[in-house]
Amino acid sequence: MLIQRRPNGTDLPFPSEITPREVYEARRRFIARAAASAVAGSALWEMANREAFAQGDAPRLSAKPNPALSTTEQQTTFKDATHYNNFYEFGTDKSDPARNAQSLHTRPWTVTIDGEIKKPLTLDIDSLLKLAPLEERVYRLRCVEGWSMVIPWVGYSLSNLIRRVEPTGNARFVEFVTLADKSQMPGVRSPVLDWPYVEGLRMDEAMHPLTLLTLGMYGQVLPNQNGAPVRVAVPWKYGFKSAKSIVRIRFVKEQPRTSWNLSAPAEYGFYSNVNPDVDHPRWSQASERRIGEDGFFQRKRKTLMFNGYNEVASLYAGMDLKKFF
Amino acid sequence: MAGPGSKQIALIKLSIFLLALVPFARMGWLTGTGQLVEPLEYITRGTGDWTLYFLCITLAVTPLRRLSGWSWLVKFRRMLGLFAFFYACLHFMTFFWFDHFFDFGEMWKDVLKRPFITVGFIAFVLLVPLAATSTQGMVRRLGGKRWQWLHRLIYLIAPLGILHFWWMKAGKHDFAKPILFGAVVALLLGMRVYWRMARAQAAARG
């Protein structure tokens, strides 16, 4: 270490370098006050949000934020995102999943990956968690019913998994199958859909970096009512395209026969890209209500093409999206 | 049977009035205290459901009266019918306000474009003259016979209301509730048809 000698021959500072007492005292007061108010402020903030963001004692998942693929819009509160769900395996009312999904056992859990691939696999949740580095991505979620949320998901691009199983040339679509177990899922006793719930994507959609194999949200493992322990999140499509509580991923040649499309083909197309210009037969898709923000006193907000994810537009170049809705 | 006296009738009326406001108060309370994630949807569904409940209750008065012999039940019919109209108005308002934010042109486009809304809207419009002529004065002015004919519109309004609900639920094949409402209304209207036929037969036999 270099010790510089003062030109005045001593180690004492020059008088001009000494901070006057009143100045340093003022600085100290400022720092102390700032620290105190930061502590108090964050405590208040925490108290105010304890209810809204109460996340129980679910295991945390550490994930690296991916700002490039995240929106900076205000996030939906954890409470709203976990108490307003469409997950018909637990009932058709949007408050049913939060009430009924506690009967779902998410461990042990395996996902069978088969079909047109060179390396069929069965993975448990721990292997899935380790398959690729976890990222946090804040996505808009637009439900086909005309409401939306903003949710910080945790997962990685599904393409990581797809590359690993080496699809053959015949793999043109990916099919996702949700668990359908009457003993854990009371809604499966109802004939409202043909169980198990099946969803699907075209191969290029499944390979798109935005398509997220999702294992958590809000920094913790997925709550049961949000599709625990593993689901997909496809942010440019209506929410029902993102299969929850997946037990099987199958690579197929033909377009999968997906649940809502089978149930009401005129209302729910296979593609179901968010599209303000193609109405649902029973309502307009031109606008949406953001849960927790848009209330009684303002107009609904405009829905964006592909839910604002224009980077996927090239996947559909040349396609008539009114026909392939 | 003599039935309750005028004091008791007044008391029952007051009780029905207060009870009929409970669903409305509950929606207000849950919304005001922030207990609902999506109050607008809850209110839209709730007011629609309660319109149908009150239509059924109103239509049940005459059969109940005939089966029980309690002719005084008719004294509550007007109020029950007006509560069906009250919830129908709220239901329509939720549509005009929450869905279209008071944009009349947009609302009208929706009414014309979507059959389930068209049907619901017709049912609501048909309820208006019934509510408007519900007073004693209007009964007198129209004359009992004409008034009765006008108010038979309810036999059209109730099935239209159920069709509206049925089509709304059809997309998700969720027919449990529409079937229940449909069965109740079919039963209530079917009893009237049955009695009418029985009377016609009796008259024919002389």
Interface residues (C-beta under 8 A of the other chain):
Chain A: K79 D80 H83 Y84 T92 K94 S95 W147 P191 V192 L193 S263 A264 E267 D279 H280 P281 R282 W283 S284 R289 I291 G292 G295 F296 Q298 R299 K300
Chain B: V37 E38 P39 L40 E41 W97 F98 D99 F101 D110 K113 R114 F116 W167 M168 A170 G171 K172 H173 D174
